[in-house]
């Protein structure tokens, strides 16, 4: 049986790499929408925006702009996606993963509080949220959420690597 420590570190590195690639691709798509719109490829821009529409309201007045066109997501969602990417690129994710699941969940819950406060206080007309407040609270949430996601994917990969393989007679050409 392989050394579990080696397998855990290997699965953690694979999880970080896979999630960094995923979040990097999503961040590129967020920026590709306004670039496509600016360079007269509206169908491409519309398709990218359609991809993000189930998870973001995409209000132009609540989105950053690039070359005069809104990003594919709002300030808060941009912060979340960039936070996910930033955390996967830097070592704090590895150190935070060693905290264990309960402290990581507590950190993500704590990061949710400023995000919720910014949202709810704006909704109640107590506070006029700003692009900076929406982006910053989203970024903090995404950054800390990344610690849970990287650790969770690493655990899934490790379980898959450690699971004994079951071979059938078809795999062995009739031999058992």
CNS distance restraints for C-alpha pairs under 8 A (distance, minus, plus):
assign (resid   2 and name CA) (resid   6 and name CA) 7.74 0.50 0.50
assign (resid   2 and name CA) (resid   7 and name CA) 7.14 0.50 0.50
assign (resid   2 and name CA) (resid 162 and name CA) 7.86 0.50 0.50
assign (resid   3 and name CA) (resid   7 and name CA) 6.34 0.50 0.50
assign (resid   4 and name CA) (resid   8 and name CA) 5.87 0.50 0.50
assign (resid   5 and name CA) (resid   9 and name CA) 6.26 0.50 0.50
assign (resid   6 and name CA) (resid  10 and name CA) 6.08 0.50 0.50
assign (resid   7 and name CA) (resid  11 and name CA) 5.95 0.50 0.50
assign (resid   7 and name CA) (resid 158 and name CA) 6.41 0.50 0.50
assign (resid   7 and name CA) (resid 161 and name CA) 7.61 0.50 0.50
assign (resid   8 and name CA) (resid  12 and name CA) 5.98 0.50 0.50
assign (resid   8 and name CA) (resid 154 and name CA) 7.27 0.50 0.50
assign (resid   8 and name CA) (resid 155 and name CA) 7.67 0.50 0.50
assign (resid   8 and name CA) (resid 158 and name CA) 6.00 0.50 0.50
assign (resid   9 and name CA) (resid  13 and name CA) 6.15 0.50 0.50
assign (resid  10 and name CA) (resid  14 and name CA) 6.21 0.50 0.50
assign (resid  11 and name CA) (resid  15 and name CA) 5.97 0.50 0.50
assign (resid  11 and name CA) (resid 154 and name CA) 4.94 0.50 0.50
assign (resid  11 and name CA) (resid 155 and name CA) 7.32 0.50 0.50
assign (resid  11 and name CA) (resid 157 and name CA) 5.60 0.50 0.50
assign (resid  11 and name CA) (resid 158 and name CA) 5.54 0.50 0.50
assign (resid  12 and name CA) (resid  16 and name CA) 6.16 0.50 0.50
assign (resid  12 and name CA) (resid 150 and name CA) 7.09 0.50 0.50
assign (resid  12 and name CA) (resid 151 and name CA) 6.84 0.50 0.50
assign (resid  12 and name CA) (resid 153 and name CA) 7.77 0.50 0.50
assign (resid  12 and name CA) (resid 154 and name CA) 4.58 0.50 0.50
assign (resid  12 and name CA) (resid 155 and name CA) 7.71 0.50 0.50
assign (resid  13 and name CA) (resid  17 and name CA) 6.11 0.50 0.50
assign (resid  13 and name CA) (resid 154 and name CA) 7.74 0.50 0.50
assign (resid  14 and name CA) (resid  18 and name CA) 6.04 0.50 0.50
assign (resid  14 and name CA) (resid 154 and name CA) 7.21 0.50 0.50
assign (resid  15 and name CA) (resid  19 and name CA) 6.04 0.50 0.50
assign (resid  15 and name CA) (resid 150 and name CA) 5.73 0.50 0.50
assign (resid  15 and name CA) (resid 151 and name CA) 7.68 0.50 0.50
assign (resid  15 and name CA) (resid 153 and name CA) 5.57 0.50 0.50
assign (resid  15 and name CA) (resid 154 and name CA) 5.04 0.50 0.50
assign (resid  15 and name CA) (resid 157 and name CA) 7.48 0.50 0.50
assign (resid  16 and name CA) (resid  20 and name CA) 5.80 0.50 0.50
assign (resid  16 and name CA) (resid  88 and name CA) 5.88 0.50 0.50
assign (resid  16 and name CA) (resid  89 and name CA) 7.94 0.50 0.50
assign (resid  16 and name CA) (resid 150 and name CA) 5.79 0.50 0.50
assign (resid  16 and name CA) (resid 154 and name CA) 7.90 0.50 0.50
assign (resid  17 and name CA) (resid  21 and name CA) 6.15 0.50 0.50
assign (resid  17 and name CA) (resid  88 and name CA) 7.91 0.50 0.50
assign (resid  18 and name CA) (resid  22 and name CA) 6.22 0.50 0.50
assign (resid  19 and name CA) (resid  23 and name CA) 5.94 0.50 0.50
assign (resid  19 and name CA) (resid  85 and name CA) 7.98 0.50 0.50
assign (resid  19 and name CA) (resid  88 and name CA) 7.13 0.50 0.50
assign (resid  19 and name CA) (resid 150 and name CA) 7.08 0.50 0.50
assign (resid  20 and name CA) (resid  24 and name CA) 5.76 0.50 0.50
assign (resid  20 and name CA) (resid  85 and name CA) 5.85 0.50 0.50
assign (resid  20 and name CA) (resid  88 and name CA) 5.56 0.50 0.50
assign (resid  20 and name CA) (resid  89 and name CA) 6.78 0.50 0.50
assign (resid  21 and name CA) (resid  25 and name CA) 6.05 0.50 0.50
assign (resid  22 and name CA) (resid  26 and name CA) 6.30 0.50 0.50
assign (resid  23 and name CA) (resid  27 and name CA) 6.11 0.50 0.50
assign (resid  23 and name CA) (resid  81 and name CA) 6.62 0.50 0.50
assign (resid  23 and name CA) (resid  82 and name CA) 7.81 0.50 0.50
assign (resid  23 and name CA) (resid  84 and name CA) 6.68 0.50 0.50
assign (resid  23 and name CA) (resid  85 and name CA) 5.36 0.50 0.50
assign (resid  24 and name CA) (resid  28 and name CA) 6.18 0.50 0.50
assign (resid  24 and name CA) (resid  85 and name CA) 6.13 0.50 0.50
assign (resid  25 and name CA) (resid  29 and name CA) 6.20 0.50 0.50
assign (resid  26 and name CA) (resid  30 and name CA) 6.24 0.50 0.50
assign (resid  26 and name CA) (resid  81 and name CA) 7.44 0.50 0.50
assign (resid  27 and name CA) (resid  31 and name CA) 6.56 0.50 0.50
assign (resid  27 and name CA) (resid  78 and name CA) 7.91 0.50 0.50
assign (resid  27 and name CA) (resid  81 and name CA) 6.49 0.50 0.50
assign (resid  27 and name CA) (resid  82 and name CA) 6.76 0.50 0.50
assign (resid  27 and name CA) (resid  85 and name CA) 7.99 0.50 0.50
assign (resid  28 and name CA) (resid  32 and name CA) 5.92 0.50 0.50
assign (resid  29 and name CA) (resid  33 and name CA) 6.38 0.50 0.50
assign (resid  29 and name CA) (resid  48 and name CA) 6.76 0.50 0.50
assign (resid  29 and name CA) (resid  72 and name CA) 7.64 0.50 0.50
assign (resid  30 and name CA) (resid  34 and name CA) 7.86 0.50 0.50
assign (resid  30 and name CA) (resid  48 and name CA) 7.66 0.50 0.50
assign (resid  30 and name CA) (resid  71 and name CA) 5.73 0.50 0.50
assign (resid  30 and name CA) (resid  72 and name CA) 4.78 0.50 0.50
assign (resid  30 and name CA) (resid  73 and name CA) 6.55 0.50 0.50
assign (resid  30 and name CA) (resid  78 and name CA) 7.88 0.50 0.50
assign (resid  31 and name CA) (resid  35 and name CA) 6.51 0.50 0.50
assign (resid  31 and name CA) (resid  66 and name CA) 7.65 0.50 0.50
assign (resid  31 and name CA) (resid  71 and name CA) 5.87 0.50 0.50
assign (resid  31 and name CA) (resid  72 and name CA) 6.96 0.50 0.50
assign (resid  32 and name CA) (resid  36 and name CA) 5.88 0.50 0.50
assign (resid  32 and name CA) (resid  45 and name CA) 7.22 0.50 0.50
assign (resid  32 and name CA) (resid  48 and name CA) 7.78 0.50 0.50
assign (resid  33 and name CA) (resid  37 and name CA) 6.25 0.50 0.50
assign (resid  33 and name CA) (resid  44 and name CA) 7.18 0.50 0.50
assign (resid  33 and name CA) (resid  45 and name CA) 4.30 0.50 0.50
assign (resid  33 and name CA) (resid  46 and name CA) 7.31 0.50 0.50
assign (resid  33 and name CA) (resid  48 and name CA) 5.86 0.50 0.50
assign (resid  33 and name CA) (resid  49 and name CA) 6.61 0.50 0.50
assign (resid  33 and name CA) (resid  70 and name CA) 7.93 0.50 0.50
assign (resid  33 and name CA) (resid  71 and name CA) 6.30 0.50 0.50
assign (resid  33 and name CA) (resid  72 and name CA) 5.74 0.50 0.50
assign (resid  34 and name CA) (resid  38 and name CA) 6.01 0.50 0.50
assign (resid  34 and name CA) (resid  45 and name CA) 6.61 0.50 0.50
assign (resid  34 and name CA) (resid  65 and name CA) 7.34 0.50 0.50
assign (resid  34 and name CA) (resid  66 and name CA) 5.90 0.50 0.50
assign (resid  34 and name CA) (resid  67 and name CA) 7.04 0.50 0.50
assign (resid  34 and name CA) (resid  68 and name CA) 7.76 0.50 0.50
assign (resid  34 and name CA) (resid  69 and name CA) 4.89 0.50 0.50
assign (resid  34 and name CA) (resid  70 and name CA) 5.81 0.50 0.50
assign (resid  34 and name CA) (resid  71 and name CA) 5.56 0.50 0.50
assign (resid  34 and name CA) (resid  72 and name CA) 7.18 0.50 0.50
assign (resid  35 and name CA) (resid  39 and name CA) 6.25 0.50 0.50
assign (resid  35 and name CA) (resid  45 and name CA) 7.78 0.50 0.50
assign (resid  35 and name CA) (resid  66 and name CA) 7.09 0.50 0.50
assign (resid  35 and name CA) (resid  67 and name CA) 7.15 0.50 0.50
assign (resid  35 and name CA) (resid  69 and name CA) 7.70 0.50 0.50
assign (resid  36 and name CA) (resid  40 and name CA) 6.37 0.50 0.50
assign (resid  36 and name CA) (resid  41 and name CA) 5.03 0.50 0.50
assign (resid  36 and name CA) (resid  42 and name CA) 6.36 0.50 0.50
assign (resid  36 and name CA) (resid  44 and name CA) 6.29 0.50 0.50
assign (resid  36 and name CA) (resid  45 and name CA) 5.20 0.50 0.50
assign (resid  37 and name CA) (resid  41 and name CA) 5.52 0.50 0.50
assign (resid  37 and name CA) (resid  42 and name CA) 5.00 0.50 0.50
assign (resid  37 and name CA) (resid  44 and name CA) 7.77 0.50 0.50
assign (resid  37 and name CA) (resid  45 and name CA) 5.47 0.50 0.50
assign (resid  37 and name CA) (resid  69 and name CA) 6.77 0.50 0.50
assign (resid  38 and name CA) (resid  67 and name CA) 6.33 0.50 0.50
assign (resid  38 and name CA) (resid  68 and name CA) 7.46 0.50 0.50
assign (resid  38 and name CA) (resid  69 and name CA) 6.79 0.50 0.50
assign (resid  41 and name CA) (resid  45 and name CA) 6.51 0.50 0.50
assign (resid  42 and name CA) (resid  46 and name CA) 5.92 0.50 0.50
assign (resid  43 and name CA) (resid  47 and name CA) 6.06 0.50 0.50
assign (resid  44 and name CA) (resid  48 and name CA) 6.28 0.50 0.50
assign (resid  45 and name CA) (resid  49 and name CA) 6.22 0.50 0.50
assign (resid  46 and name CA) (resid  50 and name CA) 6.03 0.50 0.50
assign (resid  47 and name CA) (resid  51 and name CA) 6.38 0.50 0.50
assign (resid  48 and name CA) (resid  52 and name CA) 6.77 0.50 0.50
assign (resid  48 and name CA) (resid  72 and name CA) 6.99 0.50 0.50
assign (resid  49 and name CA) (resid  53 and name CA) 6.07 0.50 0.50
assign (resid  49 and name CA) (resid  58 and name CA) 7.99 0.50 0.50
assign (resid  49 and name CA) (resid  72 and name CA) 5.09 0.50 0.50
assign (resid  49 and name CA) (resid  73 and name CA) 7.71 0.50 0.50
assign (resid  50 and name CA) (resid  54 and name CA) 7.74 0.50 0.50
assign (resid  52 and name CA) (resid  56 and name CA) 6.16 0.50 0.50
assign (resid  52 and name CA) (resid  72 and name CA) 6.72 0.50 0.50
assign (resid  52 and name CA) (resid  73 and name CA) 6.84 0.50 0.50
assign (resid  53 and name CA) (resid  57 and name CA) 6.42 0.50 0.50
assign (resid  53 and name CA) (resid  58 and name CA) 6.92 0.50 0.50
assign (resid  56 and name CA) (resid  73 and name CA) 6.00 0.50 0.50
assign (resid  56 and name CA) (resid  74 and name CA) 6.80 0.50 0.50
assign (resid  56 and name CA) (resid  77 and name CA) 6.95 0.50 0.50
assign (resid  57 and name CA) (resid  73 and name CA) 7.45 0.50 0.50
assign (resid  57 and name CA) (resid  74 and name CA) 7.12 0.50 0.50
assign (resid  58 and name CA) (resid  62 and name CA) 7.20 0.50 0.50
assign (resid  58 and name CA) (resid  63 and name CA) 6.77 0.50 0.50
assign (resid  58 and name CA) (resid  72 and name CA) 6.47 0.50 0.50
assign (resid  58 and name CA) (resid  73 and name CA) 5.02 0.50 0.50
assign (resid  58 and name CA) (resid  74 and name CA) 5.24 0.50 0.50
assign (resid  59 and name CA) (resid  63 and name CA) 6.36 0.50 0.50
assign (resid  59 and name CA) (resid  74 and name CA) 6.60 0.50 0.50
assign (resid  60 and name CA) (resid  64 and name CA) 7.72 0.50 0.50
assign (resid  60 and name CA) (resid  70 and name CA) 5.57 0.50 0.50
assign (resid  60 and name CA) (resid  71 and name CA) 7.98 0.50 0.50
assign (resid  60 and name CA) (resid  74 and name CA) 7.53 0.50 0.50
assign (resid  62 and name CA) (resid  74 and name CA) 5.34 0.50 0.50
assign (resid  62 and name CA) (resid  75 and name CA) 6.03 0.50 0.50
assign (resid  62 and name CA) (resid 131 and name CA) 7.05 0.50 0.50
assign (resid  63 and name CA) (resid  70 and name CA) 5.70 0.50 0.50
assign (resid  63 and name CA) (resid  71 and name CA) 6.01 0.50 0.50
assign (resid  63 and name CA) (resid  72 and name CA) 7.91 0.50 0.50
assign (resid  63 and name CA) (resid  73 and name CA) 6.34 0.50 0.50
assign (resid  63 and name CA) (resid  74 and name CA) 4.14 0.50 0.50
assign (resid  63 and name CA) (resid  75 and name CA) 5.06 0.50 0.50
assign (resid  63 and name CA) (resid 131 and name CA) 7.90 0.50 0.50
assign (resid  64 and name CA) (resid  70 and name CA) 5.67 0.50 0.50
assign (resid  64 and name CA) (resid  71 and name CA) 5.70 0.50 0.50
assign (resid  64 and name CA) (resid  74 and name CA) 6.96 0.50 0.50
assign (resid  64 and name CA) (resid  75 and name CA) 6.31 0.50 0.50
assign (resid  65 and name CA) (resid  69 and name CA) 5.03 0.50 0.50
assign (resid  65 and name CA) (resid  70 and name CA) 4.15 0.50 0.50
assign (resid  65 and name CA) (resid  71 and name CA) 5.62 0.50 0.50
assign (resid  66 and name CA) (resid  70 and name CA) 6.29 0.50 0.50
assign (resid  66 and name CA) (resid  71 and name CA) 6.76 0.50 0.50
assign (resid  73 and name CA) (resid  77 and name CA) 5.84 0.50 0.50
assign (resid  73 and name CA) (resid  78 and name CA) 5.97 0.50 0.50
assign (resid  74 and name CA) (resid  78 and name CA) 5.99 0.50 0.50
assign (resid  75 and name CA) (resid  79 and name CA) 6.23 0.50 0.50
assign (resid  75 and name CA) (resid 131 and name CA) 5.94 0.50 0.50
assign (resid  75 and name CA) (resid 132 and name CA) 7.90 0.50 0.50
assign (resid  75 and name CA) (resid 134 and name CA) 5.76 0.50 0.50
assign (resid  75 and name CA) (resid 135 and name CA) 4.92 0.50 0.50
assign (resid  75 and name CA) (resid 138 and name CA) 7.89 0.50 0.50
assign (resid  76 and name CA) (resid  80 and name CA) 6.31 0.50 0.50
assign (resid  76 and name CA) (resid 131 and name CA) 7.92 0.50 0.50
assign (resid  76 and name CA) (resid 134 and name CA) 4.66 0.50 0.50
assign (resid  76 and name CA) (resid 135 and name CA) 4.58 0.50 0.50
assign (resid  76 and name CA) (resid 136 and name CA) 7.54 0.50 0.50
assign (resid  76 and name CA) (resid 137 and name CA) 7.07 0.50 0.50
assign (resid  76 and name CA) (resid 138 and name CA) 4.74 0.50 0.50
assign (resid  76 and name CA) (resid 139 and name CA) 7.50 0.50 0.50
assign (resid  77 and name CA) (resid  81 and name CA) 6.18 0.50 0.50
assign (resid  77 and name CA) (resid 135 and name CA) 7.46 0.50 0.50
assign (resid  77 and name CA) (resid 138 and name CA) 6.31 0.50 0.50
assign (resid  78 and name CA) (resid  82 and name CA) 6.01 0.50 0.50
assign (resid  78 and name CA) (resid 135 and name CA) 6.67 0.50 0.50
assign (resid  78 and name CA) (resid 138 and name CA) 7.35 0.50 0.50
assign (resid  78 and name CA) (resid 139 and name CA) 7.70 0.50 0.50
assign (resid  79 and name CA) (resid  83 and name CA) 5.77 0.50 0.50
assign (resid  79 and name CA) (resid 134 and name CA) 7.56 0.50 0.50
assign (resid  79 and name CA) (resid 135 and name CA) 4.54 0.50 0.50
assign (resid  79 and name CA) (resid 136 and name CA) 6.30 0.50 0.50
assign (resid  79 and name CA) (resid 137 and name CA) 7.29 0.50 0.50
assign (resid  79 and name CA) (resid 138 and name CA) 4.43 0.50 0.50
assign (resid  79 and name CA) (resid 139 and name CA) 3.97 0.50 0.50
assign (resid  79 and name CA) (resid 140 and name CA) 7.69 0.50 0.50
assign (resid  79 and name CA) (resid 142 and name CA) 7.02 0.50 0.50
assign (resid  80 and name CA) (resid  84 and name CA) 6.14 0.50 0.50
assign (resid  80 and name CA) (resid 135 and name CA) 7.67 0.50 0.50
assign (resid  80 and name CA) (resid 138 and name CA) 4.49 0.50 0.50
assign (resid  80 and name CA) (resid 139 and name CA) 4.68 0.50 0.50
assign (resid  80 and name CA) (resid 140 and name CA) 7.38 0.50 0.50
assign (resid  80 and name CA) (resid 141 and name CA) 6.29 0.50 0.50
assign (resid  80 and name CA) (resid 142 and name CA) 4.17 0.50 0.50
assign (resid  80 and name CA) (resid 143 and name CA) 7.24 0.50 0.50
assign (resid  81 and name CA) (resid  85 and name CA) 6.29 0.50 0.50
assign (resid  81 and name CA) (resid 139 and name CA) 7.37 0.50 0.50
assign (resid  81 and name CA) (resid 142 and name CA) 6.35 0.50 0.50
assign (resid  82 and name CA) (resid  86 and name CA) 5.94 0.50 0.50
assign (resid  82 and name CA) (resid 139 and name CA) 6.40 0.50 0.50
assign (resid  82 and name CA) (resid 142 and name CA) 7.27 0.50 0.50
assign (resid  82 and name CA) (resid 143 and name CA) 7.94 0.50 0.50
assign (resid  83 and name CA) (resid  87 and name CA) 6.04 0.50 0.50
assign (resid  83 and name CA) (resid 138 and name CA) 7.37 0.50 0.50
assign (resid  83 and name CA) (resid 139 and name CA) 4.35 0.50 0.50
assign (resid  83 and name CA) (resid 140 and name CA) 6.41 0.50 0.50
assign (resid  83 and name CA) (resid 141 and name CA) 7.21 0.50 0.50
assign (resid  83 and name CA) (resid 142 and name CA) 4.41 0.50 0.50
assign (resid  83 and name CA) (resid 143 and name CA) 4.18 0.50 0.50
assign (resid  83 and name CA) (resid 144 and name CA) 7.85 0.50 0.50
assign (resid  83 and name CA) (resid 146 and name CA) 7.75 0.50 0.50
assign (resid  84 and name CA) (resid  88 and name CA) 6.31 0.50 0.50
assign (resid  84 and name CA) (resid 139 and name CA) 7.63 0.50 0.50
assign (resid  84 and name CA) (resid 142 and name CA) 4.68 0.50 0.50
assign (resid  84 and name CA) (resid 143 and name CA) 4.93 0.50 0.50
assign (resid  84 and name CA) (resid 144 and name CA) 7.73 0.50 0.50
assign (resid  84 and name CA) (resid 145 and name CA) 6.96 0.50 0.50
assign (resid  84 and name CA) (resid 146 and name CA) 5.14 0.50 0.50
assign (resid  85 and name CA) (resid  89 and name CA) 6.38 0.50 0.50
assign (resid  85 and name CA) (resid 143 and name CA) 7.64 0.50 0.50
assign (resid  85 and name CA) (resid 146 and name CA) 7.96 0.50 0.50
assign (resid  86 and name CA) (resid  90 and name CA) 6.49 0.50 0.50
assign (resid  86 and name CA) (resid 143 and name CA) 6.76 0.50 0.50
assign (resid  87 and name CA) (resid  91 and name CA) 7.61 0.50 0.50
assign (resid  87 and name CA) (resid  92 and name CA) 7.00 0.50 0.50
assign (resid  87 and name CA) (resid  93 and name CA) 5.98 0.50 0.50
assign (resid  87 and name CA) (resid 143 and name CA) 5.07 0.50 0.50
assign (resid  87 and name CA) (resid 144 and name CA) 7.47 0.50 0.50
assign (resid  87 and name CA) (resid 146 and name CA) 6.16 0.50 0.50
assign (resid  87 and name CA) (resid 147 and name CA) 7.51 0.50 0.50
assign (resid  88 and name CA) (resid  93 and name CA) 6.47 0.50 0.50
assign (resid  88 and name CA) (resid 146 and name CA) 6.63 0.50 0.50
assign (resid  88 and name CA) (resid 150 and name CA) 7.64 0.50 0.50
assign (resid  91 and name CA) (resid  95 and name CA) 6.64 0.50 0.50
assign (resid  92 and name CA) (resid  96 and name CA) 5.80 0.50 0.50
assign (resid  93 and name CA) (resid  97 and name CA) 5.89 0.50 0.50
assign (resid  93 and name CA) (resid 146 and name CA) 7.26 0.50 0.50
assign (resid  93 and name CA) (resid 147 and name CA) 5.25 0.50 0.50
assign (resid  93 and name CA) (resid 150 and name CA) 7.78 0.50 0.50
assign (resid  94 and name CA) (resid  98 and name CA) 6.68 0.50 0.50
assign (resid  94 and name CA) (resid 147 and name CA) 7.79 0.50 0.50
assign (resid  95 and name CA) (resid  99 and name CA) 7.20 0.50 0.50
assign (resid  96 and name CA) (resid 100 and name CA) 7.82 0.50 0.50
assign (resid  96 and name CA) (resid 104 and name CA) 7.04 0.50 0.50
assign (resid  96 and name CA) (resid 147 and name CA) 6.48 0.50 0.50
assign (resid  97 and name CA) (resid 101 and name CA) 7.70 0.50 0.50
assign (resid  97 and name CA) (resid 104 and name CA) 7.31 0.50 0.50
assign (resid  97 and name CA) (resid 147 and name CA) 5.99 0.50 0.50
assign (resid  97 and name CA) (resid 148 and name CA) 7.48 0.50 0.50
assign (resid  97 and name CA) (resid 151 and name CA) 6.04 0.50 0.50
assign (resid  99 and name CA) (resid 103 and name CA) 6.13 0.50 0.50
assign (resid  99 and name CA) (resid 104 and name CA) 6.65 0.50 0.50
assign (resid 100 and name CA) (resid 104 and name CA) 6.42 0.50 0.50
assign (resid 101 and name CA) (resid 105 and name CA) 6.08 0.50 0.50
assign (resid 101 and name CA) (resid 148 and name CA) 7.39 0.50 0.50
assign (resid 102 and name CA) (resid 106 and name CA) 6.24 0.50 0.50
assign (resid 103 and name CA) (resid 107 and name CA) 6.21 0.50 0.50
assign (resid 104 and name CA) (resid 108 and name CA) 6.30 0.50 0.50
assign (resid 104 and name CA) (resid 144 and name CA) 7.72 0.50 0.50
assign (resid 104 and name CA) (resid 147 and name CA) 6.86 0.50 0.50
assign (resid 104 and name CA) (resid 148 and name CA) 6.40 0.50 0.50
assign (resid 105 and name CA) (resid 109 and name CA) 6.09 0.50 0.50
assign (resid 105 and name CA) (resid 148 and name CA) 7.10 0.50 0.50
assign (resid 106 and name CA) (resid 110 and name CA) 6.07 0.50 0.50
assign (resid 107 and name CA) (resid 111 and name CA) 6.12 0.50 0.50
assign (resid 107 and name CA) (resid 144 and name CA) 6.68 0.50 0.50
assign (resid 108 and name CA) (resid 112 and name CA) 6.19 0.50 0.50
assign (resid 108 and name CA) (resid 141 and name CA) 6.45 0.50 0.50
assign (resid 108 and name CA) (resid 144 and name CA) 5.41 0.50 0.50
assign (resid 108 and name CA) (resid 145 and name CA) 5.67 0.50 0.50
assign (resid 109 and name CA) (resid 113 and name CA) 6.76 0.50 0.50
assign (resid 110 and name CA) (resid 114 and name CA) 7.73 0.50 0.50
assign (resid 111 and name CA) (resid 115 and name CA) 7.03 0.50 0.50
assign (resid 111 and name CA) (resid 137 and name CA) 7.54 0.50 0.50
assign (resid 111 and name CA) (resid 140 and name CA) 6.09 0.50 0.50
assign (resid 111 and name CA) (resid 141 and name CA) 4.95 0.50 0.50
assign (resid 111 and name CA) (resid 144 and name CA) 7.04 0.50 0.50
assign (resid 112 and name CA) (resid 116 and name CA) 6.04 0.50 0.50
assign (resid 112 and name CA) (resid 137 and name CA) 7.94 0.50 0.50
assign (resid 112 and name CA) (resid 141 and name CA) 5.90 0.50 0.50
assign (resid 113 and name CA) (resid 117 and name CA) 5.98 0.50 0.50
assign (resid 114 and name CA) (resid 118 and name CA) 6.02 0.50 0.50
assign (resid 114 and name CA) (resid 137 and name CA) 5.94 0.50 0.50
assign (resid 115 and name CA) (resid 119 and name CA) 6.25 0.50 0.50
assign (resid 115 and name CA) (resid 134 and name CA) 7.31 0.50 0.50
assign (resid 115 and name CA) (resid 137 and name CA) 4.85 0.50 0.50
assign (resid 115 and name CA) (resid 138 and name CA) 6.33 0.50 0.50
assign (resid 115 and name CA) (resid 141 and name CA) 7.31 0.50 0.50
assign (resid 116 and name CA) (resid 120 and name CA) 5.82 0.50 0.50
assign (resid 117 and name CA) (resid 121 and name CA) 5.68 0.50 0.50
assign (resid 118 and name CA) (resid 122 and name CA) 6.17 0.50 0.50
assign (resid 118 and name CA) (resid 127 and name CA) 7.56 0.50 0.50
assign (resid 118 and name CA) (resid 129 and name CA) 6.14 0.50 0.50
assign (resid 118 and name CA) (resid 133 and name CA) 7.06 0.50 0.50
assign (resid 118 and name CA) (resid 134 and name CA) 6.91 0.50 0.50
assign (resid 118 and name CA) (resid 137 and name CA) 7.67 0.50 0.50
assign (resid 119 and name CA) (resid 123 and name CA) 6.19 0.50 0.50
assign (resid 119 and name CA) (resid 129 and name CA) 7.44 0.50 0.50
assign (resid 119 and name CA) (resid 134 and name CA) 7.99 0.50 0.50
assign (resid 120 and name CA) (resid 124 and name CA) 6.11 0.50 0.50
assign (resid 121 and name CA) (resid 125 and name CA) 6.19 0.50 0.50
assign (resid 121 and name CA) (resid 126 and name CA) 5.14 0.50 0.50
assign (resid 121 and name CA) (resid 127 and name CA) 5.16 0.50 0.50
assign (resid 121 and name CA) (resid 128 and name CA) 7.64 0.50 0.50
assign (resid 121 and name CA) (resid 129 and name CA) 7.92 0.50 0.50
assign (resid 122 and name CA) (resid 126 and name CA) 5.99 0.50 0.50
assign (resid 122 and name CA) (resid 127 and name CA) 4.86 0.50 0.50
assign (resid 122 and name CA) (resid 128 and name CA) 5.27 0.50 0.50
assign (resid 122 and name CA) (resid 129 and name CA) 5.71 0.50 0.50
assign (resid 129 and name CA) (resid 133 and name CA) 6.08 0.50 0.50
assign (resid 129 and name CA) (resid 134 and name CA) 6.63 0.50 0.50
assign (resid 130 and name CA) (resid 134 and name CA) 6.15 0.50 0.50
assign (resid 131 and name CA) (resid 135 and name CA) 5.97 0.50 0.50
assign (resid 132 and name CA) (resid 136 and name CA) 5.85 0.50 0.50
assign (resid 133 and name CA) (resid 137 and name CA) 6.00 0.50 0.50
assign (resid 134 and name CA) (resid 138 and name CA) 6.08 0.50 0.50
assign (resid 135 and name CA) (resid 139 and name CA) 5.97 0.50 0.50
assign (resid 136 and name CA) (resid 140 and name CA) 6.18 0.50 0.50
assign (resid 137 and name CA) (resid 141 and name CA) 6.21 0.50 0.50
assign (resid 138 and name CA) (resid 142 and name CA) 6.05 0.50 0.50
assign (resid 139 and name CA) (resid 143 and name CA) 5.92 0.50 0.50
assign (resid 140 and name CA) (resid 144 and name CA) 6.30 0.50 0.50
assign (resid 141 and name CA) (resid 145 and name CA) 5.92 0.50 0.50
assign (resid 142 and name CA) (resid 146 and name CA) 6.08 0.50 0.50
assign (resid 143 and name CA) (resid 147 and name CA) 7.28 0.50 0.50
assign (resid 144 and name CA) (resid 148 and name CA) 7.33 0.50 0.50
assign (resid 145 and name CA) (resid 149 and name CA) 6.37 0.50 0.50
assign (resid 146 and name CA) (resid 150 and name CA) 5.87 0.50 0.50
assign (resid 147 and name CA) (resid 151 and name CA) 6.14 0.50 0.50
assign (resid 148 and name CA) (resid 152 and name CA) 5.93 0.50 0.50
assign (resid 149 and name CA) (resid 153 and name CA) 6.04 0.50 0.50
assign (resid 150 and name CA) (resid 154 and name CA) 6.00 0.50 0.50
assign (resid 151 and name CA) (resid 155 and name CA) 6.10 0.50 0.50
assign (resid 152 and name CA) (resid 156 and name CA) 6.29 0.50 0.50
assign (resid 153 and name CA) (resid 157 and name CA) 6.14 0.50 0.50
assign (resid 154 and name CA) (resid 158 and name CA) 6.02 0.50 0.50
assign (resid 155 and name CA) (resid 159 and name CA) 6.06 0.50 0.50
assign (resid 156 and name CA) (resid 160 and name CA) 6.20 0.50 0.50
assign (resid 157 and name CA) (resid 161 and name CA) 6.12 0.50 0.50
assign (resid 158 and name CA) (resid 162 and name CA) 5.98 0.50 0.50
assign (resid 159 and name CA) (resid 163 and name CA) 5.94 0.50 0.50
assign (resid 167 and name CA) (resid 171 and name CA) 5.86 0.50 0.50
assign (resid 167 and name CA) (resid 172 and name CA) 7.24 0.50 0.50
assign (resid 168 and name CA) (resid 172 and name CA) 6.76 0.50 0.50
assign (resid 168 and name CA) (resid 176 and name CA) 7.14 0.50 0.50
assign (resid 169 and name CA) (resid 173 and name CA) 6.06 0.50 0.50
assign (resid 169 and name CA) (resid 174 and name CA) 4.55 0.50 0.50
assign (resid 169 and name CA) (resid 175 and name CA) 5.52 0.50 0.50
assign (resid 169 and name CA) (resid 176 and name CA) 5.61 0.50 0.50
assign (resid 170 and name CA) (resid 174 and name CA) 5.79 0.50 0.50
assign (resid 172 and name CA) (resid 176 and name CA) 6.84 0.50 0.50
